[in-house]
Amino acid sequence: MQVVGLGLIAALLALILKEYRPELAMQISLAAGTIIMLLVLNRIVTAVNVITETAVAAGINLVYLQTLLRVIGIAYLAEFGSQLCRDAGEGSIATRVELAAKVIILVMAVPVIVEIMKSVLGMIPR
């Protein structure tokens, strides 16, 4: 409820200010987005802890889990950053932020992909 309420109030305030003080509207949007991220940060940390504890109990290699969590984090941050760019009217920069995030995710996934390929090749009889 807090997030929705904050979002609606900030959106309404930004909409009103956009006509008279566009620079303030952008600052309201940025501040609201940051506060919303901080509000949900605790829940994200809790979810990551539960996932990590479950993976440890299941004997899953934490390197893979860490890579997966980092990829998810990059995706969230890139989405947040690109939406801020779009809110500022900079669609081309938003597209570049998204592209950069995709490249970073690909680079981070390379070790996992290599391990999967080694496993598959190890199953094929020679």
GIVENHU-V726709 format. One record per run of one state. SS is the DSSP state (@ for helix, = for strand, . for the rest). FROM is the first residue (numbers start at 1). LEN is the number of residues. If there is no record, write none. Layout:
# GIVENHU-V726709
ss:SS from:FROM len:LEN
ss:SS from:FROM len:LEN
This chain:
# GIVENHU-V726709
ss:. from:1 len:1
ss:@ from:2 len:19
ss:. from:21 len:1
ss:@ from:22 len:37
ss:. from:59 len:3
ss:@ from:62 len:26
ss:. from:88 len:3
ss:@ from:91 len:33
ss:. from:124 len:3
